[in-house]
Amino acid sequence: MADSEQSLILNVDDNDGARYAKSRILRLAGFRTVEARNGSEALRLVLECSPVLILLDTRLPDLSGFEVCKLIKADPRTEDVLILQTSASFLNSADKIRALDGGADNYLVEPIEPDELIANVNALLRLRKIKQNLSESEMRFRQIAENSADVFWVFSPQDNRPLYVSPAYDALWQQDSTRLTDEPGDWIHAVHPEDRAGVVQAFTSFSHDEPFELTYRLLLRNGTVRWIRDRGYPVRDKAGNIYRVARISQDVSDRKLAEEILTTASRRKDECGPMIERHTRHLMRLVDDLLDISRVTQGKVTITSERVELKSFVSTALESVLPFLQSREHSLSIELPDAPMYLNGDAVRLAQIVGNVLHNAGKYTPSGGQIALKAERHEQRVCISISDNGIGVTPENHTGIFEMFVQAQHASDRAQDGLGIGLSLVKTLTALHGGHIQVVSRGVDQGSTFEINLPLAADAGESVAMAPNANVIAAPPPAPHAGRSAGRILIVDDNRDSAEALSELLQLDGFQVDTAEDGFAALRYTELMCPNIIFLDIGLPGMDGYELATKLRALPATKNALLIALTGYGQAKDKIQAFQAGFDYHLVKPAELTQLRAILASVSTVE
């Protein structure tokens, strides 16, 4: 045989002649041999020489060959050594059975023909090689399976009982794999209730003939959701018969999250187009006015007239000026009527009026100042007042400050100077809308209040109660939420522009922020991520903010999240309903930036 020169055989026989004859036959066949005269010597040499096979006579002077065989097979160091037992004394079937039960791999009765001896030795060595290959193959499989994060399964095709489950099961399923021995279907209990029926159906209908692939969710005991990709395929023998079913379960939660992020990013890209286009048109009109000052001086500035809601153009103004106010570290409080107020005018120009005055307030107030925007109804007019605690205006300049190219004395840390046409343009635009603007100030360093008075549309409706002085009301202090910490924020608002603007502001403060357009998208998001803070609009399509808050409080992943209502509903009953639904804070749009930061700062201190 090809491996004979590498194979060492231990020949154990107390008969010198018989031992010599057998060793000679083996050496002529190319085997190497070592000899022992008794059982004790054989036990020593098997450890010292590590033979692949022992030719063992049954009758020895100290120990019987049966006893020697049992001792060798019982020792883990020598249990894999092949034993070919021979005998000239024990010749009946019972002796052969005794030898094989004791661990012998074969039993020959002497005298033995040389060819018969070599044939039996070669047959045992071939079996040893096959067993060794199988053992090495199994070892490689176990090393791969037991060091992988994926779960490897091997099933019996007859009854679908798991024959092998890799250790990754315990970590991925967060269950004890030993329970599968008594309850093979125990793994199905961790499958998400919404997916369980489909998974059971898929595995029940699996015919074992063709590979299968299935993706589903696990709902773990701690409320975490994991996405699993299962693949199964039949294992066939050389005859093509299925004798095992192999299965691999892989955690694909990260891939699912990446797909969700890419989908969201693609959607946002599509959604940002109209917003960018709108702002571009807005800026083009402003630049056109700045470049053609002569139109102001000659009274050639014109406006378009349409029905405009107060909050809409105020929001547009805030959107354009908030980054500047934030860069100056100003705090901004906003107080607007609860119910809609309509004006007849040019939405872009009205936003320009408010935006210019807000920008002026931020520019002429030292860093860290306080700015307030307030709107009140007086019969058929609305007064929009913008106050600051900045450098103020001297009494003699109350009228002149609205003239072309006139600028107030600036704050020492003020941003770069402009052309001095801002307030003049505001005055002109306000007049074109049938209104007027005035400034109230007690003098230098006493702050200023600019009051913009505009007529309401004829059918604007009855006056309504104003929102409370504080735009944010907190629920009664709850017990500290276990595990709450500031980090990932979810904004749920069907107004895309509003959600994106708030998202950008929060991202500037270092938060990870995602957005969802409705309650159903928010619930899908929480299956993949666990946001610490959630801003909810109340007037959501399909499922309002109150219902969504109740559902979020019932989920293990978000039961401790900070819920903040960010809404246009600001009456007392709205706030009570919000707190009953599980909200921690109630803010009226547009929210005050300093209040938002104060809330988020307080949350970040809770471990």
C-alpha positions in Angstrom: 0.0 0.0 0.0 1.1 3.6 -0.6 1.2 4.5 3.1 2.8 1.2 4.3 6.3 2.8 4.8 4.7 5.4 7.1 2.7 2.9 9.1 4.1 1.5 12.3 2.6 -1.8 13.6 3.0 -3.1 17.1 3.2 -7.0 17.0 2.3 -8.5 20.4 2.9 -12.3 20.9 4.7 -14.3 23.6 5.6 -17.0 21.1 9.0 -16.0 19.5 8.5 -18.0 16.4 4.9 -16.8 15.7 5.9 -13.2 16.5 8.9 -13.4 14.1 6.8 -14.9 11.3 4.1 -12.2 11.5 6.7 -9.3 11.7 8.5 -10.7 8.7 5.3 -10.8 6.6 4.5 -7.2 7.6 8.0 -5.9 6.8 7.9 -7.6 3.4 4.7 -5.8 2.7 6.4 -2.5 3.5 5.3 -1.9 7.1 7.6 -1.0 10.0 7.2 -3.1 13.1 7.9 -3.0 16.8 7.5 -6.1 19.0 6.3 -6.8 22.5 6.3 -10.2 24.4 3.6 -9.5 27.0 0.7 -7.2 27.8 2.6 -4.8 30.1 5.3 -4.2 27.4 2.6 -3.7 24.8 0.9 -1.0 27.0 4.2 0.8 27.4 5.2 0.7 23.7 1.8 1.9 22.5 2.4 5.1 24.4 6.0 5.4 23.4 5.8 4.5 19.7 2.3 5.5 18.7 1.6 2.7 16.3 -1.3 2.9 13.9 -2.2 -0.7 14.4 -1.6 -3.5 17.0 -1.5 -7.1 16.0 -2.5 -8.5 19.4 -2.4 -12.2 20.4 -5.1 -13.2 22.9 -2.9 -15.5 25.1 -0.2 -13.5 26.9 1.8 -14.5 30.1 0.7 -11.5 32.3 -2.5 -10.1 30.8 -4.9 -11.6 28.4 -5.1 -10.0 25.0 -8.8 -9.2 25.8 -7.7 -7.2 28.9 -4.9 -5.4 27.0 -7.4 -4.4 24.2 -9.9 -3.0 26.7 -7.1 -0.9 28.5 -5.9 0.5 25.2 -9.4 1.5 24.0 -10.3 3.0 27.4 -7.3 5.4 27.3 -8.1 8.6 25.4 -4.5 8.8 24.3 -4.7 5.4 22.5 -8.4 4.9 21.8 -8.0 5.5 18.1 -5.2 2.9 17.6 -6.5 0.0 15.4 -6.4 -3.5 17.1 -6.4 -6.7 15.0 -6.7 -9.5 17.5 -5.4 -13.0 16.7 -5.7 -16.3 18.5 -4.8 -20.0 18.1 -6.6 -21.0 21.3 -9.9 -19.1 21.3 -11.5 -20.3 18.2 -15.3 -20.2 18.6 -17.8 -17.4 17.8 -18.1 -16.4 21.4 -14.4 -15.6 21.6 -14.7 -13.5 18.5 -17.7 -11.6 19.9 -15.8 -11.1 23.2 -12.9 -9.6 21.4 -15.1 -7.3 19.2 -17.1 -6.2 22.3 -13.9 -5.4 24.1 -12.9 -2.9 21.4 -11.0 -4.9 18.8 -11.5 -3.8 15.2 -11.2 -7.3 13.8 -10.4 -10.9 14.9 -8.4 -13.6 13.0 -7.9 -17.2 13.9 -4.4 -18.6 13.5 -2.8 -20.0 11.4 -3.2 -16.9 9.2 -2.2 -16.9 5.6 0.2 -14.0 4.7 -2.1 -12.6 2.1 -5.0 -12.7 4.5 -3.1 -10.9 7.2 -2.0 -8.1 4.8 -5.5 -7.8 3.3 -7.0 -7.4 6.8 -4.3 -4.9 7.9 -4.9 -2.8 4.7 -8.6 -2.9 5.1 -8.4 -1.6 8.7 -6.0 1.2 7.6 -8.4 2.2 4.8 -11.2 2.4 7.4 -9.0 4.4 9.7 -8.2 6.9 6.8 -11.9 7.3 6.1 -12.7 7.8 9.8 -9.8 10.3 10.1 -11.0 12.3 7.1 -14.6 12.4 8.5 -13.3 13.5 11.9 -11.2 16.3 10.3 -14.1 17.4 8.2 -16.4 17.5 11.2 -13.7 19.4 13.2 -13.4 22.0 10.4 -17.2 22.4 10.3 -17.4 22.8 14.1 -14.5 25.4 14.1 -16.3 27.4 11.5 -19.8 27.0 13.0 -18.8 27.7 16.6 -16.7 30.8 15.8 -19.4 32.4 13.5 -22.0 34.9 14.5 -24.5 33.0 12.2 -26.5 30.1 13.6 -25.8 26.7 11.9 -28.4 24.1 12.1 -28.5 20.4 11.1 -32.0 18.7 11.0 -33.2 15.2 10.5 -35.4 15.2 7.3 -37.7 12.6 8.8 -39.0 14.5 11.8 -37.3 18.0 11.5 -35.6 17.5 14.9 -32.4 19.6 15.3 -29.4 17.3 15.4 -26.9 20.2 15.8 -27.3 23.9 16.7 -24.2 26.1 16.9 -23.5 28.3 20.0 -24.5 31.5 18.2 -28.1 30.5 18.7 -28.0 31.4 22.4 -26.7 35.0 21.6 -28.9 35.7 18.6 -32.1 34.2 19.9 -31.3 35.0 23.5 -32.6 31.6 24.5 -31.0 28.4 25.8 -30.2 26.0 22.9 -30.5 22.9 25.2 -34.2 23.5 25.3 -34.4 22.5 21.7 -33.6 18.9 22.7 -36.9 18.4 24.4 -38.9 21.1 22.4 -37.5 21.2 18.8 -39.9 24.1 17.9 -38.9 26.3 20.9 -37.0 28.7 18.5 -40.3 29.8 16.9 -41.5 31.5 20.1 -39.0 34.3 19.6 -40.2 35.1 16.1 -42.1 38.4 15.9 -45.9 37.8 16.4 -46.6 39.5 13.1 -44.2 37.2 11.2 -44.8 34.0 13.2 -47.6 32.5 11.1 -45.7 33.0 7.9 -42.5 31.5 9.3 -44.4 28.4 10.6 -46.1 28.0 7.2 -42.8 28.3 5.3 -41.1 25.7 7.4 -44.1 23.4 7.4 -44.4 23.5 3.6 -40.6 23.1 3.0 -40.3 19.8 1.0 -36.6 19.4 1.7 -36.1 18.9 -2.1 -35.2 22.5 -2.9 -33.3 25.2 -1.1 -35.4 27.9 0.6 -34.8 31.4 1.8 -36.9 33.5 4.3 -36.5 36.8 6.0 -38.4 37.6 9.2 -38.0 39.4 12.6 -37.2 38.2 16.1 -38.8 40.1 19.0 -36.4 39.5 21.9 -37.2 39.6 25.6 -35.7 43.1 26.1 -37.9 44.5 23.3 -35.2 44.6 20.7 -36.1 43.6 17.1 -33.7 41.7 15.0 -34.0 40.9 11.3 -33.1 37.3 10.4 -32.3 35.8 7.0 -32.8 32.0 7.0 -31.4 29.8 4.2 -31.9 26.0 4.1 -30.9 23.3 1.7 -30.9 19.5 1.5 -27.7 17.5 2.1 -27.5 14.4 -0.1 -25.4 11.2 -0.1 -23.6 9.8 -3.1 -26.8 8.1 -4.2 -28.6 11.4 -4.2 -30.7 10.6 -1.2 -31.4 13.4 1.4 -30.1 12.4 4.8 -29.7 15.8 6.4 -31.2 19.3 6.1 -28.7 22.2 6.7 -29.9 25.7 7.7 -28.1 29.0 8.3 -29.7 31.9 10.3 -28.0 35.3 9.8 -28.6 38.6 11.6 -29.3 41.2 8.8 -30.5 44.0 11.1 -27.6 46.3 10.0 -28.3 45.7 6.4 -32.0 46.4 6.9 -31.2 49.6 8.7 -28.8 50.6 5.9 -31.6 49.9 3.3 -34.0 52.1 5.4 -31.4 54.9 5.6 -30.7 54.8 1.9 -34.5 54.8 1.2 -35.0 57.7 3.5 -32.0 59.6 2.0 -33.3 59.1 -1.5 -36.8 60.3 -0.4 -35.3 63.3 1.4 -33.3 64.1 -1.8 -36.5 64.2 -3.8 -38.3 66.2 -1.1 -35.5 68.8 -0.7 -35.9 69.8 -4.3 -39.1 71.8 -3.9 -37.9 73.4 -0.7 -34.6 74.5 -2.3 -36.4 75.8 -5.3 -38.8 77.8 -3.1 -35.9 79.3 -1.1 -34.0 80.1 -4.3 -36.9 82.0 -5.7 -37.3 83.8 -2.4 -33.6 84.8 -2.4 -33.7 85.8 -6.0 -36.5 88.3 -5.2 -34.6 89.7 -2.3 -31.3 90.0 -4.2 -33.3 91.7 -7.0 -34.5 94.3 -4.5 -31.1 94.9 -3.1 -29.5 95.4 -6.5 -32.2 97.7 -7.7 -32.6 100.2 -4.8 -33.9 102.8 -7.3 -37.2 100.9 -7.4 -37.6 101.6 -3.7 -36.8 105.3 -4.0 -39.0 105.6 -7.0 -41.9 103.7 -5.5 -41.7 101.0 -8.1 -41.7 97.9 -5.8 -44.9 95.9 -6.5 -46.5 93.0 -4.7 -48.9 90.2 -5.6 -52.0 89.7 -3.5 -53.3 86.3 -2.2 -54.8 84.9 0.9 -52.0 84.2 3.3 -52.1 82.6 6.8 -50.1 84.4 9.5 -48.2 81.3 10.8 -47.1 80.3 7.2 -45.2 83.5 6.4 -43.9 83.8 10.0 -42.6 80.2 9.7 -40.9 81.0 6.5 -39.2 84.1 8.1 -38.1 82.0 11.0 -36.7 79.3 8.8 -34.4 81.9 7.0 -33.3 83.7 10.1 -32.9 81.0 12.8 -29.4 79.9 11.8 -28.2 83.5 12.1 -29.8 83.9 15.6 -28.4 80.6 16.6 -24.9 81.7 15.5 -25.3 84.7 17.8 -26.5 82.5 20.7 -29.7 84.5 21.1 -32.8 83.0 22.8 -36.0 83.4 20.8 -39.5 83.2 22.3 -42.6 83.1 20.1 -46.2 83.8 20.9 -48.8 83.3 18.1 -52.5 82.9 18.1 -53.9 79.4 18.3 -56.4 79.8 15.5 -55.4 80.8 11.9 -55.3 84.4 10.9 -55.5 85.4 7.2 -54.2 88.5 5.4 -54.4 89.6 1.8 -50.9 90.1 0.6 -47.7 88.7 -0.9 -46.4 85.7 1.2 -42.8 86.3 0.2 -42.9 90.0 1.0 -44.7 89.4 4.3 -42.0 86.9 5.3 -39.4 89.4 4.2 -40.9 92.0 6.5 -40.8 89.8 9.5 -37.4 88.2 8.6 -35.7 91.6 8.1 -36.9 92.9 11.5 -35.9 89.7 13.2 -32.5 89.8 11.5 -32.1 93.4 12.5 -32.9 92.6 16.2 -30.3 89.8 16.1 -27.7 92.0 14.5 -28.1 94.9 17.0 -28.3 92.8 20.1 -25.0 91.6 21.8 -24.4 87.8 21.7 -26.6 85.8 24.1 -29.5 88.3 23.9 -33.2 87.8 24.2 -35.5 88.3 21.3 -39.3 87.9 21.4 -41.8 87.6 18.5 -45.5 88.1 19.4 -48.6 88.5 17.3 -51.9 90.0 18.7 -55.2 90.7 17.1 -56.8 94.1 17.5 -60.2 94.1 15.8 -59.5 93.7 12.1 -55.8 94.2 12.4 -52.9 92.2 13.6 -49.9 93.6 15.4 -46.6 91.7 15.0 -44.1 92.9 17.6 -40.4 92.0 17.7 -38.6 92.9 20.9 -35.0 92.7 21.9 -32.7 93.7 24.7 -30.1 95.2 22.4 -28.5 98.6 21.9 -31.8 100.4 21.7 -32.8 103.5 19.6 -32.4 107.1 20.7 -35.7 109.1 20.8 -34.5 111.5 18.0 -33.9 108.5 15.8 -37.3 106.8 16.1 -38.5 108.1 12.8 -35.2 108.5 10.9 -34.2 104.9 11.4 -36.7 104.0 8.7 -35.0 106.2 6.1 -32.7 104.9 3.3 -29.0 104.2 4.2 -29.6 105.1 7.9 -28.0 102.7 10.4 -28.1 102.6 14.1 -25.0 102.6 16.3 -23.9 98.9 16.2 -23.2 96.5 19.0 -19.5 95.9 19.6 -19.8 92.2 18.6 -22.3 92.7 15.8 -22.1 90.9 12.5 -20.9 92.8 9.4 -22.8 96.0 8.5 -25.4 96.0 5.7 -26.4 98.7 3.3 -28.8 100.4 5.6 -31.8 99.8 3.4 -33.4 96.9 5.4 -35.8 99.0 7.6 -36.6 101.4 4.8 -37.6 98.4 2.6 -39.7 97.0 5.5 -41.5 100.3 5.8 -42.2 100.4 2.1 -43.4 96.8 2.0 -45.6 97.3 5.1 -47.2 100.3 3.5 -47.9 98.5 0.3 -49.9 96.0 2.4 -51.9 98.8 4.0 -50.0 98.7 7.2 -47.4 100.7 9.1 -44.4 100.1 11.3 -43.1 101.9 14.3 -40.3 101.5 16.9 -40.6 101.9 20.7 -37.4 102.2 22.7 -36.4 104.0 26.0 -33.0 104.8 24.7 -29.5 103.5 24.4 -29.0 100.0 25.7 -32.6 99.8 26.7 -33.7 97.4 23.9 -36.2 98.0 21.1 -39.7 96.9 20.1 -40.7 97.1 16.4 -44.5 96.9 15.9 -45.8 95.9 12.5 -49.5 96.6 12.1 -51.2 94.9 9.2 -54.9 94.6 8.2 -56.6 91.2 8.3 -58.6 89.8 5.5 -62.3 90.7 5.6 -63.3 87.1 6.5 -60.5 86.4 9.0 -63.1 85.3 11.6 -63.5 86.1 15.3 -60.6 86.8 17.6 -59.3 83.9 19.6 -57.6 83.5 22.9 -53.8 83.8 22.7 -51.5 80.9 23.7 -50.1 81.1 27.3 -47.1 83.2 27.9 -44.9 80.1 28.1 -45.0 78.1 24.9 -43.9 75.0 26.7 -45.7 73.3 29.5 -44.2 70.2 31.2 -46.1 67.4 32.6 -45.9 66.8 36.4 -42.4 65.6 37.0 -42.3 61.8 36.5 -40.0 59.4 38.2 -36.6 59.3 36.4 -36.8 57.0 33.4 -34.5 54.1 33.7 -31.8 54.1 31.0 -32.9 57.4 29.4 -30.1 59.4 27.8 -29.9 62.0 25.1 -28.6 60.6 21.8 -30.8 59.6 18.9 -33.9 61.8 18.2 -36.9 61.0 16.0 -39.1 63.8 14.6 -42.5 62.8 13.5 -44.2 65.5 11.4 -46.1 65.4 8.1 -44.8 68.9 7.4 -41.5 68.0 5.7 -40.1 71.5 5.7 -40.7 71.9 9.4 -39.3 68.5 10.2 -36.2 69.1 8.1 -35.6 72.6 9.6 -35.8 71.2 13.2 -33.6 68.2 12.2 -30.9 70.5 10.9 -30.9 72.6 14.1 -30.6 69.6 16.3 -27.9 68.1 14.2 -25.9 71.2 14.6 -26.1 70.5 18.4 -24.5 67.1 17.8 -27.6 64.9 17.9 -28.4 62.0 15.6 -31.7 62.9 14.1 -34.2 61.0 11.8 -37.6 62.0 10.6 -40.9 60.1 9.9 -43.9 61.5 8.1 -46.7 59.6 10.0 -47.3 57.3 12.9 -47.0 54.1 10.9 -43.5 55.1 9.6 -42.5 56.0 13.2 -43.5 52.6 14.5 -41.6 50.9 11.7 -38.6 53.0 12.6 -38.7 52.0 16.3 -38.4 48.3 15.2 -34.9 49.0 13.9 -33.7 51.8 16.2 -34.5 52.9 19.8 -34.7 56.7 19.8 -34.2 58.3 23.2 -36.2 61.4 22.4 -39.3 61.7 20.1 -40.9 64.9 18.8 -44.5 64.3 17.7 -46.8 66.5 15.8 -50.4 66.0 17.0 -52.2 66.5 13.7 -50.7 63.5 11.8 -52.5 61.7 9.0 -54.0 58.3 9.7 -52.9 58.1 13.3 -52.8 61.3 15.4 -50.1 62.1 17.9 -52.1 61.1 20.9 -52.7 57.6 19.6 -49.0 57.3 18.5 -47.8 58.4 21.9 -49.9 55.7 23.6 -48.5 53.0 21.3 -44.9 54.2 21.8 -45.4 54.0 25.6 -46.6 50.4 25.2 -43.5 49.3 23.3 -40.5 48.0 25.4 -38.1 49.8 23.1 -39.7 53.3 23.6 -41.5 53.1 26.9 -38.8 55.2 28.5 -38.2 57.6 25.6 -38.8 61.3 26.2 -42.0 62.3 24.3 -42.4 65.9 23.3 -45.6 67.2 21.6 -44.6 69.9 19.0 -47.9 71.2 17.7 -50.1 74.1 16.8 -52.7 72.9 19.3 -52.0 75.0 22.4 -55.2 75.3 24.4 -55.4 74.0 28.0 -57.5 70.9 27.0 -54.9 70.0 24.3 -52.1 70.0 26.9 -54.1 67.9 29.3 -54.9 65.4 26.6 -51.2 65.3 25.6 -50.1 64.5 29.2 -52.7 61.8 29.5 -51.4 60.2 26.3 -48.0 59.9 27.8 -46.2 63.1 26.6 -43.5 64.6 28.9 -43.6 68.1 27.4 -46.1 70.1 25.3 -44.6 72.8 23.0 -46.6 75.1 20.7 -45.2 75.7 17.2 -43.0 77.4 16.4 -41.0 76.2 19.5 -38.6 78.5 21.3 -35.0 77.3 20.6 -33.8 78.0 24.1 -36.6 75.9 25.5 -35.7 73.0 23.3 -32.1 73.2 24.3 -33.0 73.4 28.0 -35.1 70.3 27.7 -32.5 68.4 25.8 -29.7 69.5 28.1 -31.7 68.3 31.1 -32.3 64.9 29.5 -28.6 64.4 28.7 -27.8 64.6 32.3 -30.0 61.6 33.2 -28.0 58.3 33.0 
